[in-house]
């Protein structure tokens, strides 16, 4: 991944005179750690879809048109069967349009107009682009049925030449992680700032995967090992509402969730001091703060009552009542075996 230096990262060149609307977005000044964390997370483990194994533009175009408003798991068999029937853009253009529409219907892909559009797009590729699927988002939008999102996706995944993709999942991620206002232009601007130059294939795959796996309508931050937890405002506050999630999910930010984080943290260590455990449970943990020793101690008392953890008060005192921090190392916590 290229270095996000002065020539690559406009966010690092901002001055105090930057647009006030820009300054309201809670992006760190150094974006490289965020970019690296997300791409490494994606590359280490992601869902396997067959179209992710190719950069051939025609199969990528087919996958993106099929995926419009359709769950990806339902697309796999249809995509493979479609390419077996019409393996090239030339064969699709020569096909009877009624056969293409019938295939679409038989595979329950819905919105049969997409089949007609894809067939027409294949003819456009032959007649207007000399048989080569166009590479840029602008040229791709000349194809029937290809809007800005699909054009960016094809340009990214086939040619590594796309802009930042912004779909519902990406909006949800940006809204939660960086408090981006629910405004399409702002989402696009922030998504563009975040994407490292020359990395549209890896980046767009990664941020869409993040929204689909870790930051869904009901998020799975810890279970999916979300790479943005340390920067994420929602993870810090426990407020996981989003444009498509108007009400707080019942589990996220709940006492049950934080109890689970305690158990997971302690499962990795023999024991932890109170102030060592706190940041592993909440990124905004502060010993004397609203979510500090008193809050964590109350959580641990409940877990102790349930027989799940053991609290060891050394020297007899309860450091949760300690104001100057000198006693904080006298409470250690471990799982009850």
C-alpha positions as CSV (number, residue, x, y, z in Angstrom):
1,X,0.0,0.0,0.0
2,X,1.5,3.4,-0.9
3,X,2.6,5.8,1.7
4,X,-0.1,8.3,2.5
5,X,2.3,11.2,2.6
6,X,1.9,14.9,1.7
7,X,1.3,14.2,-1.9
8,X,-1.3,11.5,-1.2
9,X,-3.3,12.6,1.8
10,X,-5.2,15.9,1.4
11,X,-6.5,15.6,5.0
12,X,-2.9,16.1,6.3
13,X,-2.6,19.4,4.3
14,X,-5.6,21.0,6.0
15,X,-5.1,24.4,7.5
16,X,-7.0,26.3,10.2
17,X,-8.8,28.1,7.3
18,X,-10.3,24.8,6.0
19,X,-14.0,24.7,5.3
20,X,-15.8,24.6,8.7
21,X,-18.0,21.8,7.5
22,X,-14.8,19.7,6.8
23,X,-13.5,20.4,10.3
24,X,-16.7,19.1,11.9
25,X,-15.9,15.5,10.6
26,X,-14.1,13.6,13.3
27,X,-11.3,12.2,11.1
28,X,-7.8,11.9,12.6
29,X,-5.2,14.1,10.9
30,X,-3.1,11.0,10.0
31,X,-5.3,8.6,8.0
32,X,-2.6,6.0,7.2
33,X,-3.2,3.9,10.4
34,X,-6.9,3.8,9.6
35,X,-6.3,2.9,6.0
36,X,-3.7,0.2,6.8
37,X,-5.8,-1.3,9.6
38,X,-8.9,-1.7,7.3
39,X,-7.0,-3.2,4.4
40,X,-5.0,-5.6,6.5
41,X,-8.2,-6.7,8.3
42,X,-9.8,-7.4,4.9
43,X,-6.8,-9.2,3.4
44,X,-6.4,-11.4,6.5
45,X,-10.0,-12.8,6.3
46,X,-13.0,-12.0,4.2
47,X,-16.1,-13.7,2.7
48,X,-15.3,-15.7,-0.3
49,X,-17.3,-14.7,-3.4
50,X,-16.2,-16.1,-6.8
51,X,-16.3,-12.6,-8.5
52,X,-13.6,-11.5,-6.0
53,X,-11.3,-14.0,-7.6
54,X,-11.2,-12.3,-11.0
55,X,-10.5,-8.8,-12.3
56,X,-11.9,-9.6,-15.8
57,X,-14.2,-6.7,-16.5
58,X,-17.1,-8.6,-18.1
59,X,-17.6,-11.0,-15.2
60,X,-17.2,-8.1,-12.7
61,X,-19.9,-6.1,-14.6
62,X,-22.3,-9.1,-14.5
63,X,-21.7,-9.5,-10.8
64,X,-22.3,-5.9,-10.0
65,X,-25.5,-5.7,-12.0
66,X,-26.8,-8.9,-10.4
67,X,-25.9,-7.7,-6.9
68,X,-28.1,-4.5,-7.2
69,X,-30.7,-4.9,-4.4
70,X,-30.0,-8.6,-4.2
71,X,-28.3,-10.5,-1.4
72,X,-24.9,-11.7,-2.4
73,X,-25.4,-15.3,-1.3
74,X,-28.3,-15.5,-3.8
75,X,-26.1,-14.2,-6.6
76,X,-23.4,-16.9,-6.6
77,X,-25.1,-19.7,-8.4
78,X,-26.8,-17.3,-10.8
79,X,-23.6,-15.6,-11.7
80,X,-21.8,-18.8,-12.3
81,X,-24.6,-20.2,-14.5
82,X,-24.9,-16.9,-16.4
83,X,-21.2,-16.9,-17.3
84,X,-21.5,-20.6,-18.3
85,X,-24.4,-19.7,-20.7
86,X,-22.8,-16.4,-22.0
87,X,-19.1,-16.5,-21.2
88,X,-18.1,-13.4,-23.1
89,X,-19.6,-9.9,-23.8
90,X,-19.9,-10.9,-27.4
91,X,-22.0,-14.0,-26.6
92,X,-24.3,-12.0,-24.4
93,X,-24.8,-9.4,-27.1
94,X,-25.7,-12.1,-29.7
95,X,-28.2,-13.8,-27.3
96,X,-31.9,-13.4,-27.7
97,X,-33.0,-10.8,-25.2
98,X,-36.0,-12.9,-24.2
99,X,-33.6,-15.7,-23.2
100,X,-31.6,-13.4,-20.9
101,X,-34.8,-12.1,-19.3
102,X,-36.0,-15.7,-18.8
103,X,-32.7,-16.6,-17.2
104,X,-33.1,-13.7,-14.8
105,X,-36.6,-14.7,-13.8
106,X,-35.7,-18.4,-13.5
107,X,-33.0,-17.6,-11.0
108,X,-35.2,-15.3,-8.9
109,X,-33.0,-12.3,-9.4
110,X,-35.9,-9.8,-9.4
111,X,-36.1,-6.5,-11.3
112,X,-36.1,-8.1,-14.7
113,X,-35.3,-4.8,-16.3
114,X,-31.7,-5.4,-15.2
115,X,-31.5,-8.3,-17.6
116,X,-32.6,-6.1,-20.5
117,X,-30.2,-3.4,-19.5
118,X,-27.3,-5.8,-19.2
119,X,-28.1,-7.2,-22.6
120,X,-28.2,-3.7,-24.1
121,X,-25.0,-2.8,-22.3
122,X,-23.2,-5.7,-23.9
123,X,-24.3,-4.4,-27.3
124,X,-23.1,-0.9,-26.4
125,X,-19.7,-2.4,-25.5
126,X,-19.4,-3.9,-28.9
127,X,-20.7,-1.0,-30.9
128,X,-19.4,2.0,-28.9
129,X,-16.3,0.7,-27.1
130,X,-14.8,-1.7,-29.7
131,X,-15.7,-4.7,-27.6
132,X,-13.8,-3.6,-24.4
133,X,-15.7,-2.8,-21.2
134,X,-14.8,0.8,-20.5
135,X,-12.5,1.5,-17.6
136,X,-13.5,4.8,-16.1
137,X,-16.5,5.5,-14.0
138,X,-17.6,8.2,-16.4
139,X,-17.4,5.9,-19.4
140,X,-19.1,3.0,-17.6
141,X,-22.1,5.2,-16.8
142,X,-22.7,5.4,-20.5
143,X,-23.8,1.8,-20.4
144,X,-27.5,1.1,-20.0
145,X,-28.4,0.4,-16.4
146,X,-25.1,1.4,-14.9
147,X,-25.3,4.2,-12.4
148,X,-22.6,5.9,-10.3
149,X,-22.3,3.2,-7.7
150,X,-22.1,0.3,-10.2
151,X,-19.7,2.3,-12.4
152,X,-17.4,2.9,-9.4
153,X,-17.6,-0.7,-8.4
154,X,-16.7,-2.1,-11.8
155,X,-13.9,0.5,-12.3
156,X,-12.5,-0.4,-8.9
157,X,-12.7,-4.2,-9.0
158,X,-11.8,-4.7,-12.6
159,X,-9.4,-1.9,-13.2
160,X,-8.4,-0.5,-9.8
161,X,-9.4,2.8,-11.2
162,X,-12.5,3.7,-9.4
163,X,-13.6,6.5,-7.0
164,X,-14.7,5.7,-3.4
165,X,-17.8,3.6,-3.4
166,X,-20.6,4.9,-1.2
167,X,-23.5,2.5,-0.6
168,X,-25.8,2.0,2.4
169,X,-23.3,-0.1,4.2
170,X,-20.5,2.5,3.7
171,X,-22.8,5.3,4.8
172,X,-23.6,3.3,8.0
173,X,-19.9,2.8,8.7
174,X,-18.9,6.4,8.2
175,X,-21.9,7.7,10.2
176,X,-21.1,5.5,13.2
177,X,-17.3,5.6,13.1
178,X,-16.7,9.3,12.4
179,X,-20.1,11.0,13.0
180,X,-20.5,11.9,9.4
181,X,-23.8,13.8,8.9
182,X,-26.5,12.0,6.9
183,X,-25.9,13.9,3.7
184,X,-24.9,12.2,0.4
185,X,-22.4,14.9,-0.6
186,X,-20.7,14.7,2.8
187,X,-20.6,10.9,2.7
188,X,-18.9,11.1,-0.7
189,X,-16.4,13.7,0.3
190,X,-15.4,11.8,3.5
191,X,-15.2,8.5,1.6
192,X,-12.9,10.1,-1.0
193,X,-10.7,11.5,1.8
194,X,-10.4,8.1,3.4
195,X,-9.6,6.1,0.3
196,X,-5.8,5.8,-0.2
197,X,-4.8,6.8,-3.8
198,X,-4.4,4.0,-6.2
199,X,-6.1,1.5,-3.9
200,X,-9.7,1.6,-5.0
201,X,-9.9,-2.2,-5.5
202,X,-8.6,-3.2,-2.1
203,X,-10.2,-0.2,-0.3
204,X,-13.7,-0.5,-1.7
205,X,-13.8,-4.2,-1.1
206,X,-12.6,-3.7,2.4
207,X,-15.0,-0.9,3.5
208,X,-18.0,-2.7,1.9
209,X,-16.9,-5.9,3.8
210,X,-16.7,-3.9,7.0
211,X,-20.3,-2.7,6.6
212,X,-21.5,-6.1,5.6
213,X,-19.7,-8.2,8.3
214,X,-18.8,-6.0,11.3
215,X,-21.0,-3.0,11.0
216,X,-24.4,-4.2,9.9
217,X,-27.7,-2.9,11.2
218,X,-26.9,-5.0,14.2
219,X,-23.1,-4.6,14.5
220,X,-20.7,-7.3,15.6
221,X,-17.7,-5.1,16.5
222,X,-15.8,-7.5,18.7
223,X,-16.9,-10.8,17.1
224,X,-15.8,-9.6,13.7
225,X,-12.6,-8.0,15.1
226,X,-13.6,-4.6,13.6
227,X,-10.3,-2.8,12.8
228,X,-11.7,0.6,13.5
229,X,-12.8,0.1,17.1
230,X,-10.1,2.4,18.5
231,X,-11.3,5.3,16.3
232,X,-15.0,4.6,16.2
233,X,-17.4,7.0,17.9
234,X,-20.2,4.5,18.1
235,X,-17.9,1.9,19.8
236,X,-16.8,4.5,22.2
237,X,-20.3,5.7,23.2
238,X,-22.4,2.6,22.6
239,X,-24.7,4.5,20.3
240,X,-25.1,2.4,17.1
241,X,-27.9,4.3,15.5
242,X,-27.4,5.1,11.8
243,X,-29.4,6.4,8.8
244,X,-30.8,3.0,8.2
245,X,-30.9,2.1,11.9
246,X,-33.1,4.8,13.4
247,X,-33.5,3.1,16.8
248,X,-30.6,1.9,18.9
249,X,-30.1,-1.9,18.5
250,X,-31.1,-3.6,21.7
251,X,-27.7,-5.3,22.3
252,X,-25.3,-2.7,21.2
253,X,-24.2,-0.4,24.1
254,X,-26.1,-2.6,26.5
255,X,-24.9,-4.0,29.9
256,X,-24.9,-7.4,28.3
257,X,-22.5,-6.3,25.6
258,X,-20.0,-4.9,28.1
259,X,-20.3,-8.0,30.3
260,X,-19.3,-10.0,27.3
261,X,-16.3,-7.8,26.7
262,X,-15.2,-8.3,30.2
263,X,-15.3,-12.1,29.8
264,X,-13.5,-12.0,26.4
265,X,-10.8,-9.8,27.8
266,X,-10.2,-12.0,30.9
267,X,-10.2,-15.1,28.8
268,X,-6.9,-13.8,27.2
269,X,-5.1,-13.1,30.5
270,X,-4.7,-14.9,33.8
271,X,-5.8,-11.7,35.6
272,X,-6.0,-8.0,35.0
273,X,-5.9,-4.9,37.3
274,X,-9.0,-2.8,37.2
275,X,-7.4,0.0,35.1
276,X,-5.9,-2.6,32.7
277,X,-9.3,-4.2,32.2
278,X,-11.2,-0.9,31.7
279,X,-9.9,0.2,28.3
280,X,-10.4,-3.3,27.0
281,X,-14.1,-3.0,27.8
282,X,-14.7,0.6,26.7
283,X,-12.3,2.7,24.6
284,X,-13.5,5.8,26.5
285,X,-12.7,4.3,29.9
286,X,-11.3,6.9,32.3
287,X,-10.7,5.9,36.0
288,X,-12.5,8.9,37.4
289,X,-14.9,9.5,34.5
290,X,-18.5,8.6,33.9
291,X,-17.4,5.2,32.5
292,X,-14.5,4.7,35.0
293,X,-13.8,2.6,38.1
294,X,-17.3,3.1,39.6
295,X,-19.0,2.0,36.4
296,X,-16.7,-0.9,35.8
297,X,-16.9,-2.0,39.4
298,X,-20.7,-2.2,39.3
299,X,-20.4,-4.3,36.2
300,X,-17.9,-6.6,37.8
301,X,-20.0,-6.9,41.0
302,X,-22.8,-8.3,38.9
303,X,-20.5,-10.8,37.2
304,X,-19.1,-11.8,40.6
305,X,-22.6,-12.3,41.9
306,X,-23.3,-14.6,38.9
307,X,-20.2,-16.6,39.7
308,X,-18.4,-15.6,36.5
309,X,-15.4,-13.6,37.8
310,X,-13.3,-13.4,41.0
311,X,-12.3,-10.0,42.5
312,X,-9.1,-9.9,44.6
313,X,-9.0,-6.9,46.9
314,X,-5.4,-6.6,48.0
315,X,-4.7,-4.8,51.2
316,X,-8.3,-4.9,52.1
317,X,-9.5,-1.7,50.4
318,X,-11.8,-1.1,47.4
319,X,-9.8,0.9,44.9
320,X,-13.0,1.8,43.0
321,X,-13.5,4.4,45.7
322,X,-9.9,5.7,45.3
323,X,-9.8,9.3,44.0
324,X,-6.1,9.9,43.4
325,X,-5.3,6.6,41.7
326,X,-2.7,5.3,44.1
327,X,-4.8,2.3,45.0
328,X,-5.9,1.2,41.6
329,X,-3.5,-1.7,41.3
330,X,-4.9,-3.3,44.4
331,X,-8.0,-4.9,42.7
332,X,-7.3,-7.7,40.2
333,X,-9.9,-9.5,38.3
334,X,-9.9,-13.1,36.9
335,X,-12.3,-15.5,35.5
336,X,-13.8,-18.0,37.9
337,X,-12.6,-21.4,36.9
